[in-house]
Amino acid sequence: MSVATTSNRNLLKTIPGLLISGFFLWYTFRGISFNQILALRAVHPAWIIGVLGFTLASYTLRCVRWSQMMPRAQRSLRDHFLVCARVLMTSLAANNILPLRIGDVMRIFTYAGDLGASPSIILSTVILEKLLDIFVLVLMFVTTVGRVATPHLRLIANISLAISAIGLLVLLVAARSLQAPIRRLFTRLPVNPKLAKLEHWITLALDATGRLGVTGSLLLLLQTAIIWTCEGMIFASAIFLLGLPVDRIAPWLAVSFANLSYLIPSSPGAIGPFELAVKTSLVAHGASMSQAAVFGLAIHAWMLISVTGAGGIIFLTHRIRIHNHRPLFVEIEELPTEMP
């Protein structure tokens, strides 16, 4: 298949996401004038320190967490952390600006040599990372959703929390002992490519957790809770900075709801669903429609610019240092079309 054909197909896959983002943005900002957007002001400038500090803490801890998931090979702890931090920040930046989660695909394939690990091992850590994040976000959402949720949404959230809690607990405590029974279970099922892929991914997640042991896995769970606490404090600091009249629950509902909105297929960076989730959360806790919508746009812009900027600088600095002059999009076109 030619590069042009592949590019055209990838473009067609991104169009629905762009349309979904456009709809969400229209729905979020309908009835809000441009003057209301320009009215956003820093009421308490000292809280800029909180926004900057908690952003730095959140993403530094993400790098620490992933470096602990990845096998260290023959590197020193310092070198291992620096490589993992570079790859993770580059992949997060790419996810924000490129479609189809290209950043995660690059992390798994493009940087396998830098990390000294096979794509399958890297994929196992990515799966575990996502499971930990989703569990903590669902827990945060369920405990803060309150009056925002309809009875049906609250029921779905509670069921999701129960399933994810049981699944994560089993994964953390019994990962090694589950591998053989899982294999036996899938051998009894009909031969199916999708089932084979599911078995492979479950096995990878179990393998990643098994390598860490119970203590290491529980430490990752604690680190994940701290990471999302820092993320919530970014929202809280920004709310104080702008003087929004909301209660103490608002930032925690907003951060959980907004980040769960990434599960909705849309443009890179979840533009649109993120803003609507933040607006819905803050309106339910005291903010006006215009304040909540503009805050959602502002905090999302900060998250995208800060993470993408940091990851982009790290990426470009590394390429200059190793004298890599190949165009990025050529490397992207050469990536495999399927996960290992």
PyMOL commands that set and color helices and strands:
alter all, ss='L'
color gray80, all
select helices_A, chain A and resi 3-29+34-38+45-69+77-97+102-110+112-115+119-144+146-148+151-188+193-242+250-263+268-270+273-283+289-321+328-333
alter helices_A, ss='H'
color red, helices_A
deselect
rebuild
show_as cartoon
